[in-house]
Amino acid sequence: MTTALVAGLVAGYGIAIPVGAVGTYLVSLTARTTLRTGAAAALGVASADGLYAFTAVLGGSALAALLRPFLEPLRWLSVLVLLALAALGAIAALRRHRGHRAATRSEPPPPSPGRAYLGLLGVTLLNPTTVIYFAALVLGAGGTGGTGTVERTAFVLAAFAASASWQLLLAGGGALLGRALTGPRGRLITALVSSAVMTALAVRMVLAPE
């Protein structure tokens, strides 16, 4: 069981720690809203990682074979999602900045914690890096640290806990960033930088797919 716990923690941190588009969006979302909303979004990311860990320990190599034909469509869908998020974020930030005097009347309400959870859950499930990562775990013999029910459960829970702890740390950083950049100009810069990073990552996925 200890081996399964360690393997799950390693798997969870391995997919969570590299801060890509999802992590960038999580920090930006928390900075623009509240820590509660950011924490819900963070748990959405961790839930997706936990679901993939769960399918990894249950599906075996047959599941990996089924996933392979969909990796390329998922990659392109992820590119489109990233570009849409980047464009919508930049447009909203510019409109909010230009119409700052009327912001209290025209600005849409921030997403609720429930919507933030579902949104980041969906985005992470479409992330091809996550799909490829856990598909590799499926293909790796003994990668989950055991074949029994207890070992598999321990692996999935450890992977979820590792991902959740890191995503919540990112959300906390986003909350601190939001407090530091309280002015309209600071929020505009934060949103535009986030959009630029997501656009660059989308372009990289097209030009240099892994």
Disulfide bonds with the S-S distance in Angstrom:
none
